[in-house]
Amino acid sequence: MKDRRRFYYLTGLMALLAVSITAVSTFMFYDAYFEQQRSRFIELAQSQARLIEAIGHFDIAHSQTDHLDGALGATLSQIKEAHSRFEGFGETGEFVLAHISSEKIALLSKRRHESQALVTTINHNTLIAAPMLKALKGESGSMISSDYRGVSVLAAYEHVDVFNLGIVAKIDLAEIRAPFIQAGAMFSVIGIFLVFITSFLFFRIVNPLIQHLERALAALKKLFNEQESLISKQTVELNSELNMRKMIEKSLIRAKTEADEVNRSKSEFIANMSHELRTPLNSIIGFSEIIKNEMFGKIGNEKYKDYAFDINNSGAHLLSLINDILDVSKIEAGAVTLSDDIFDPRAPLNESIRMLKNRAHDAGIQITSEVLDGCPNLKADELRVKQMILNLLTNSIKFTPKGGKVQILVHGHLNSGLEIEVADNGVGIAADDLERVMQPYGQAGQDAAVRVEESTGLGLPLINMLIELHGGTMKLTSAKGEGTQIILRFPKTRVVAPRVIAD
């Protein structure tokens, strides 16, 4: 009696499990199929909308004056004629086309499931108008709603730009669910039947073995107790090792913290050296400028004038390198504060090109620039933006052979931000060096023939730090022998509409 009761319990449990698995599997397949249908209906609505737009554009371009309603009337007459011949898809699917008329939604296509006139109107606040109202507002997507029969449907909606129309493709949810309901019921019956057969055979075969299994279970329990004792011993050893590893990890974290603190102190020290380093250099540059230009009279020996010229150039170059080092150190120390200037990006671009015009001409490099129409103003630190553009142009001129080209393109939009793109057809950067050149003091392995002057390797890292301070990004694309392209992207929070000056 006890065994029979056990058989009933086991059979019922397995039947319940089979039904549950069938239900879960059916729901999962239905969910995936439903998402496929949702995507398919969105594509259907979009394809119909694009088709109507194509017809509309054609009618607008070739409209004749003999039609009472012009291009709209010509297009709608073709669409109505097509929909009158098209019953729909599936058993319940149909397209609905409408537009806004007198603060109501006017339907322009007949209903498949209801014999009505071609043009009817419905209020905005009705449930059946929800998908069409979204389409007429310019939205695209899908939703579950009720139609004019009060039946739940899957509706995909799309806006038709050319005549400000809306189109909805819909199908009854019952039609989508029907195959899965039938399949779920059939597989549940089959599963329950198989469970009963399997349980009966299992009970008949396994029952003689139960006693043998109970004896084996007792032996396994004894073995388990022995293994549990061994595991407890090993757990103690593992805990000891884990504690040791935690101590090592804490030591490593402490060492890293100390190293970061040393690096921060280094950056703060270099950042504070600005006055001490720049003051004597400015004197050297200023005095050598006076001597070079013979501002207080002629120099007796021409060699002295050449030396003054060399001192001036070397001092200016050294000051530029020190400025880069100080800028990097200040950024690392968090000592740089940006100003929020609002300016036309043409200003720093044109000034940078003017400053490097002679240098590019002497190197035989052609610089071209273009700012696309509708480009917004920037809200950024204008001096830092100019510094980034100067560094990019200087790098391109430095590593572009004579007769090469450097192109600058500025474009943007209020909804997407602004981009400054600098591209050259110079020597480029090898793939192995792309990561190195983005590290402070890292340099690519350029050939000696094209390395016209040495640098600290701070140009690109400094540009990257400055654009990140503005909340933007820098993208470097290059290949050896194929030139280099660098794009600075400012986010949309950094662009403002150009100021309109009234007449």
Secondary structure, 3 states (H helix, E strand, C coil): CHHHHHHHHHHHHHHHHHHHHHHHHHHHHHHHHHHHHHHHHHHHHHHHHHHHHHHHHHHHHHCCCCCCCHHHHHHHHHHHHHHHHCCCECCCEEEEEEEEECCEEEECCCECCECCCCCEEECCCCHHHHHHHHHHCCCCEEEEEECCCCCEEEEEEEEEHHHCEEEEEEEEHHHHHHHHHHHHHHHHHHHHHHHHHHHHHHHHHHHHHHHHHHHHHHHHHHHHHHHHHHHHHHHHHHHHHHHHHHHHHHHHHHHHHHHHHHHHHHHHHHHCCHHHHHHHHHHHHHHHHHHHCCCCCCCCCHHHHHHHHHHHHHHHHHHHHHHHHHHHHHHHCCCCCCCCEEECCHHHHHHHHHHHHHHHHHHCCEEEEEECCCCCEEEECHHHHHHHHHHHHHHHHHCCCCCCEEEEEEEEECCCEEEEEEEECCCCCCHHHCCHHHCCCCCCCCCCCCCCCCCCCCHHHHHHHHHHHCCCEEEEEECCCCCEEEEEEECHHHEECCCCCCC
